[in-house]
């Protein structure tokens, strides 16, 4: 068992790509992932799992077909499984999200923003 703290700032400094999640820890079947986001993502859902968004630095919005939620640094939101959503950040935003291992970031939507799963940083 490793007994080193995970420094999020150091982890964020190791990558620059937007919409490319990086795993920093696992707990049971859940992965804690970091991502830098900017601009619009794609409409998608995750049929098998909820998804937790935590804003580490910056601000973002999560659009839903019937509204949206704005998140600022230090805030979090849980998107229930099966709910279609589209993240957006006007300026670069650093987020952590928590979801089960193996979840595809674009759900069934696919496309050019689909990232490789289980990439650790």
N, C-alpha and C positions, 0 to 999 in steps of 0.2 A: 504494500500500500504506500503510495506517495503521500508525503505530508508537506507539500509545497502549496502555498496559496496561488490561486490563478489571478494574475494581474490583467484586468481587462484592457487597460490602456496599452500595455505591451503587446497583447494579442491583436488589438486593432491596428497597431503600427506595422504588423507583419503582412498586411495585404491592403490593396487599394481598389480592387474591383468592386463595382456595385452589383447588388443582387446575387452575390456568390457566398452563400452561408458557409461558415467555418465552425466546426464542432470544437468546443473547449472542455466539455465534461459530459459524463453520462451518469444517470441515476436510474437503476432498474432498467426499464426499456425506453427511458426518455433521454433525449439529447438536449444539451444547452448549446445553442448556436449563436454566433455573432455574425452580423452582416452590416455593411454600409449600403444605404439605399439613397437613391436620388432619381427624381422623375417618377413616371408611372410604371407600375407593374402590370400584370395581366389579371383579368377576372378569372378567379379559380375558387375551388373549394377543396376540402379534405373530408371525404366521406367517412373515414374511419377514426379520426382523432380531432380533438380541440387543438387550438394553436394559441399560445400565449405570446404577446408582443410586449416587450419592456424597452422603453426609450432610455438609452444610456446618455446620449448627447444629441441635442437638436430637437426637431419637431417633425411629426408625421401625421398623416391622416389615413384612416382606413375607410374606404367607401363600401357601402352596401347598396343593394338595389333599392332600398327604401330609406336611405339616409347615410350618415357618416359619423365617425367619432374622431376628434382631434386629440393627439397625445403629445405632451411636452416631456422634457427631461424629467426622469423620476416617476413617470406614470406608466401604467400597464393596462392591457385590455385582453380579455379572453374571447377569441372568436370560436363559437361552438361548432362542432363537427357538422359538415353538410351545409354550412352557411357560405354562400358565395360572397367573396370580398376582393378588394383591389387596393393594396397599399400604395401610398403616394408620399413623396417628400419633395418639397420645392427646392430645398438646399440639402446638402449631404446630411444624413442622419445616421447615427450609430445605434443599432438595436441589438437586443438579445431576444431570442425567442426559444420557446420550449415546445418540443413535439416528440412524438414517438420515433424511434430509430427507423430509418428507411423511407420516411415521408419525402415525396418529390415536391420541391418548392412550388411548382406550378400546378400541382394536383393533376387532374386529367386534361388540363388545357394544353399542356406542352408548349412548344415554341422555342424561340431563340434564347429566352431567359431561363430555360430549364437548366438548373445547375447539377453538377455531379453530387451525389449523396455521400455522406460520411467522409468529408474532407476535413481533416483535423488541422488546427493551427496551434 
